[in-house]
């Protein structure tokens, strides 16, 4: 998926990936896409769940080839 910015949260555990994702999206322009990379499986579910409480749109998850990481995509909505 095409994206405008990337946020690497590998090595971080909840709630840090969600907090960093929210902060990064606040600095982006409406319509821009953020790719969040995590290697922490619970974050692959909790980040979209936490962001559902905001206006930002969750676009989906892609599992990395080694099944050891996830890419989460969000569209910035103001």
C-alpha positions in Angstrom: 0.0 0.0 0.0 1.2 3.5 -0.8 2.0 5.7 2.2 3.3 9.1 3.0 5.0 8.5 6.4 6.4 5.5 8.3 6.5 4.9 12.0 8.7 2.1 13.4 7.4 0.9 16.8 9.4 -2.4 16.9 10.6 -3.2 20.3 7.8 -1.2 22.0 4.9 -2.6 23.9 1.4 -1.3 24.6 0.3 1.4 25.0 3.4 3.1 23.5 2.7 2.1 19.8 -0.8 3.6 20.0 0.4 6.8 21.7 3.2 7.3 19.1 0.8 6.6 16.3 -1.7 9.2 17.6 1.1 11.8 18.0 2.4 11.2 14.5 -1.0 11.4 12.9 -1.6 14.8 14.6 1.4 16.2 12.7 0.2 14.9 9.3 -2.1 16.5 6.7 -5.6 15.2 6.1 -5.6 12.4 3.5 -2.0 11.4 4.2 -1.3 7.7 4.9 0.8 6.5 7.9 2.4 3.1 7.9 3.1 1.8 11.4 5.4 -1.2 11.8 5.3 -3.4 14.9 6.8 -6.6 16.0 4.5 -6.9 19.0 1.4 -9.0 18.2 -0.9 -7.4 20.8 -0.1 -4.0 19.2 -1.3 -5.2 15.8 -4.8 -5.4 17.4 -4.7 -2.8 20.1 -3.4 0.1 18.0 -6.4 -0.1 15.5 -8.8 -0.5 18.4 -7.3 2.6 20.2 -7.3 4.6 17.0 -11.0 3.7 16.4 -11.7 6.2 19.2 -10.3 9.0 17.0 -11.4 10.4 13.6 -8.4 8.7 11.9 -9.3 5.9 9.5 -7.8 2.4 9.8 -7.1 1.1 6.3 -5.8 -2.4 7.2 -3.0 -4.7 8.3 -0.3 -6.5 6.3 1.6 -9.4 7.8 5.3 -9.4 7.0 6.7 -12.4 5.2 8.3 -13.9 8.3 5.1 -13.6 10.4 7.2 -11.7 13.0 5.9 -8.3 12.2 2.8 -6.3 11.1 2.3 -3.1 9.0 -0.7 -1.1 10.0 -2.1 1.6 7.8 -4.0 4.7 8.9 -5.4 7.7 7.0 -5.1 11.0 8.7 -8.5 12.7 9.2 -8.8 16.1 11.0 
